[in-house]
């Protein structure tokens, strides 16, 4: 969020454009560590994570 602070309205509007009226929670982390396909650890910086909530049963 520190890198996009001045553009938070754009970030929110972009997520809302994709999710519509669905409630969501955004989390800004300092970067994620993970092992994608290929087996080599990678670092993803400036990630925006989003969790969407639904009353629908799967």
Secondary structure, DSSP 8 states (H G I E B T S, - for coil): -TTTGGGHHHHHHHHHHHHTT--EEEEE-S-EEEE-TTS-EEEE-S-EEEEE------
